[in-house]
Amino acid sequence: MIPSQQVQYSGFVYDSCHMTVRLPKKKQKSILKQTNKGFIRYEDLEWWRSDVDGFTSLKPQKFVTEIFSDASRSRWGVVQAHWHWKDLEKLMHINSLELMAAYFGLNCFTDNLSNCSILLRIDNATAVAYVNRMGGTKYPHLHELARKLWQWCENRNIWVFASYIKSSNNIADRESRRLSPETEFELAQYAFNRICLLYFYPDIDLFASRSNTKCKKNFLWFKDPKSEAVDGLRVGVGDITEERTN
């Protein structure tokens, strides 16, 4: 036997020097050939063409943070954050809602992180599987949600690993159930449109969540995946004016 720092096994090349695993050159060329024939949809085509020569690290992961998430039929919850689903989202399967809750958790608490690993704690086995496998073929809608999560992470060079946790041990379970519906009052859409026609169309909703905001930008009193800032009462008028002029 000749000692080697690289070995091809089960369709991958393992490098013990750099602690990485990647596709063999022959398989890379085969995949690129298939993409040129159009056998893969456009969104995935672009990913394979740009990342076919990429690699995965085999080094032990050191998670910089741990995010507990949970979903119920009416709300989603992450530790220290919770909110209502939109009306159409409430009709989705609980597996989809669990994946979305994990994605929202990343948005809320790791949008300022990059080049790191994050541990997701989820009490839904299907959501755990779709995160760790970066999608799947059985349920296209779950694949799309997992792909969206991983694309968000890829843009920040973040690696995530989902770990199953029992609901009784999930500290986010309470967050997904405790919010009172009285907090979700909103102006009827027809009334909002009428006010806008009489006066002007606002740029920012200072007191709204992603489920009831009437504007493209919104503030609210704690973290939300789409909010521009936390607590509109603490944001100065000058900051809002500057935001509108940029």
Sequence and secondary structure as in RCSB ss.txt:
>XXXX:A:sequence
MIPSQQVQYSGFVYDSCHMTVRLPKKKQKSILKQTNKGFIRYEDLEWWRSDVDGFTSLKPQKFVTEIFSDASRSR
WGVVQAHWHWKDLEKLMHINSLELMAAYFGLNCFTDNLSNCSILLRIDNATAVAYVNRMGGTKYPHLHELARKLW
QWCENRNIWVFASYIKSSNNIADRESRRLSPETEFELAQYAFNRICLLYFYPDIDLFASRSNTKCKKNFLWFKDP
KSEAVDGLRVGVGDITEERTN
>XXXX:A:secstr
    SEEEETTEEEETTTTEEE  HHHHHHHHHHHHTT S HHHHHHHHHHTT EEE S   EEEEEEEEE SSE
EEETTEEEE  TTGGGS HHHHHHHHHHHHHHHHSTT  SEEEEEEES HHHHHHHHTT  SS HHHHHHHHHHH
HHHHHTTEEEEEEE  GGG TTTTTTT   GGGG    HHHHHHHHHHS   SEESS  TTT  SSEEEESS  T
T SEE GGGS HHHHHHHHH 
